[in-house]
């Protein structure tokens, strides 16, 4: 049993409490786990980050492993992004108060971003759920977020003192937002949205304001729905993707045994069985024209991912993406438990944490090991995917705050925010603890990155 589980198992239930009672209950948890105790980090006994990384390689395509190594060796922040399992091991051995919610599980700075809701609103939210799991202590996500802030800040040339203040700022905005959410009715919390246009209005940088406004409003209309579509061409056999190896290519050009899948059958199965009936009926107006492998992300490089090209009778494209879901790193190290197919875990976690979910998000019920490990979604819009990077690079302090407050809203949807608010309190003890942990872990991550770079057999 992990330290997190042990602490949680010793706590009384808080279900059925009023907001006032929940706040008092959360406050009482400080007696068992003082907020100041969360500041500490010491490498767990038997820690071997390279061995942990090597174990995760087994589930990845061999042809993409060199690319993953190249990306992770680039910088400490890139390594942190790709080493979610390493941090999962470390966090599973740390003290935590037992205040639980649906967790992102890989809550670093670049797993937030902008996307279009089904209604066409541009929202900011958590946007990666490969490691998500229910009933996980809130400090799991917060520690990873704060640590990623510290690592990114140092990499961007800020001093240690400044990096610590940024990490503290992420925790503070999380805490203050949770205090606000704690007095709201559950229904109202569930419907809170973070509209990016409102965020842009708060920026004082005129040039950045104009860039973000252009990204939000440019391309509105039918062309926006194909903005993330890779290059396609019409051949004698019909429409198809244009190969761009090694990131995009057809399966018959791949040597990986793991890539020998019947993609058309897989996509059609998820369309028929995973989508809600009103959405699945939409596909009667489209025909599947082509499928191909597409590498994505940093931590996800090597995980099987593919895209499908659908066309209407008038040759109007629609692109969907499927991705293989491995068991979460949180499950691997005893932080969480999940019964059922991994694809369902990812889809269900996204629906819980995101304010407005992709209408094409789908996962099959447990019909077989092959189909059950995949989930499907709309291919991301390229126009919006770069907004998080732009904010991080040009408005880092504001971006850090945005991520902290957004995470609080995401956690509040699946928890009793008054308990979290009661534990964290109205002072700065919690913020300081998260910032101290973040700086200690940034140092650990830097050493892990060096060890990884020095070991040519790490992947």
Buried (B, 14 or more C-beta within 10 A) or exposed (E): EBBBBEBBEEBEEBEEBEBEBBBBBBBBBBEEBBBEBBBEBEEBEEBEBBEBBBEBBEEBBBBBBEBBBEBBBBBBBBBBBBBBBBBBBBBBBBBBBBBBBBBBBBBBBBBBBBBBBEEEBBBBBBBBBBBBBBBBBBBBBBBBBBBBBBBBBBBBEBEEEBBBBBBBBBBBBBBBBBBBBBEBEEEEBBEBBBBBBEBBEEBEEEEBBEBBBEBBEEBEEEEBBBBBBBEBEEEEEEBBBEBEEBBBBBBEEBEBEBBEBEBEEBBBBBBEBBBEEEBBEBBEEBEBBBBBBBBBBBBBBBBBBBBBBBBEEEEEBBBBBBBBBBBBBBBBBBBBEBEEBBBBBBBBBBBBBBBBBBBBBBBBEEEEEBBBBBBBBBBBBBBBBBBBEBBBEBBBBBBBBBBBBBBBBBBBBBBBBBBBBBBBBEEBBBBBBBBBBBBBBBBBBBEBBEBBBEEEEBB
